[in-house]
Amino acid sequence: MTKQFKYLSYAFLILILQSCSVIDTKSSQHLDSKKTWALLPFQNHTTTPRAGEKIESIVSTLLYTRGIQQLENYPVQNNSSSFPELDDRHLQKRALDWAKQNHIHYAVTGSVEEWRYKSGVGGEPVVGLSIRIIEINSGRTVWSATGARTGWSSESLTGTTQKLIRELLSSIDLSND
């Protein structure tokens, strides 16, 4: 009886832990880590200001740890006489044009769907995002992933996000050609 209860408890615990995140990925080829890569703006579909920029920072660091050494950031337009770009799709299009002009091979971009703490006593961190890699010359998406994760009430939102992004990026098939 005790042994069966132990196995049932383990199965239940695994089921609970797996229900904390959802991940889907799709890759169509090996990607060369030695080519030139660019990090483009992420669309922010949350109510949290600058959530896309926070995701970009984490993605950039984790891509570097995966071996992508030539990662350029899309230059921020700092024109004091104009308002900041509020149309995320227009900003992404301009960033793609910039990548083409600068002979970038791969561009990393995506969107943030959720970035917050749940309200209530527990206040668990919740993050949902999509990442895609575009081959600039062809315009094709060569890798994409989407995921959502809920952390424990004692975890930070950034820590939960970092775990999700690390898990998503681990599915990129990188080569060092």
N, C-alpha and C positions, 0 to 999 in steps of 0.2 A: 504493500500500500504506500509506504513512504517513498519508494523508488519511483512509482508511477506519478506520485504527486510532484516529485522533483522534476521529472521530465515534462510534465504538464506545465509546471511553473516556468521552465526554460522556454518552452514553445510559446507560452503567453507573452513572456518578456520579449522574445524575438519579434513577435507579431506587433507589439506596441512600438518597439524601436523602428521597425520598418514603416509604420504608419506615420512617422514624423517627417518623412521626406518622399517626394515624388520626382523622378528624373526620367527624361526621354532624350536620347541623342541620335544623331544621324551623321555618318561620315561617308564621303564618296571616294576618298583617296588618301595616300600618304602625303603629309605636308612637310616641306623642307624647312627645318628650323634655322638654316643658314641664310635663307632669303631675307629680303627686307619686309618687315611687318609694320603696320601702323595701327594704333589704337584710336578709333573714331568715337565720336560722342554716342552715349547710350540715351535712348529716349526714356523720359521719366513719366510713367503713367500712375504715379502715386500722388498722395497729397503732401508728401514730405519734400520740401525744397531741396534741390541739389542731390537727390538720391542717386541719379545717374552718374554724377561725378564721383560719388563715394564708391560706387560699383567699379567705375573705370580704374580707380586707384588700386583696388584689390586685384582686379583682373590683370593689370599691368605687372604687378609684383609677382603674382602666381605664374604668369606666362614666362617671366624671367627665370623663375625657379625651375620651370620645365625645360629651359635651355634656349629660349628665344632671346638672343642677344641684341639683335638689330630691331628694336621696337621703338618706332617714332610716335610721338603724340601729335595729333592734329593741333595746329597752332590756334590758340584762343584769340579771338578778335577783341583787342582792348582799345577801342576807339571811344574816348571820353565824350565825344559829341553825339554818339548814337546810343540807342537803347540796346540792351542785350538781346540776342536772338531768342525768341520765345517759341517759335515753331520748330519742334524737334525734328520733324521730317525734312524741312528745308535745310536745317543745320546738317543733318546726315548727308543730304545730297551734296551740299557744298564740300563737306569733308571727303566724300567719295571723289569728287572732281579734283580736290587737292591731291588725293592719293594717286590718281591717274597722272597728274602733271608732274609728280615727284617720283614716278617710276617705282611705286610700292608694289610688291608682289601680292601680299595678303593683307587684308584689313579685318580687324576685329571690331565688332559693334554689337548692339543688342538693345534690350529694353528692360526696365525695372517695372514689374507689375505690382509688387507689394514690398514695403520696407517700413516696418512699424513694430511696436509692442502691442500685443492684444490687451484690450482693456479688461479690467477685473482684478481680482486678488492676485492671480498668478503672474500676470503681465509677461507672458512668454514672447520671445522675439519671433517674428514671422517675416520671411523673405520669399519673394517669387521673382524669377528673372529668366530671360532668354539671352543666349549668346550665339552669334553666328560669325563664321569666317568666310569672307568673300575673296575669291581670286579676282584681282582687279582687272587683269587683261580681258578675261572672258565675261566678267560680271556675274559669274555663277557662285552660288553659295556652296562651298565645298565641305563645310562642317557646321552643324547646328546642334544646340542643346537647350533644353528648357527644364527648369526645376523649381521646386518649392520646398521649403523646409521650415519647421517649427522647432525652436530650441526649448530648453528647460527654463523655468523662471529664474534660475540663477545664472544663466548665460547672457552674454551681451549680444546685441543685434549684429555688431560687426563680426564677432566670433562665429555666430551662426551663419552669417553670409559667407565668411571665409571658408567654412567647411563645405557649404554648398558649391561655391565656385571651384574649389579644389577638386571636388568630386566630378563636377561637370568637365573641367579641363583635363582630367586624367584620361578621358576617352579620346583625346586627340591623338591620332597616329602620326607621331613626328619621326622624321628621318633626318640624318645629318649628311645629306648628299653634297 
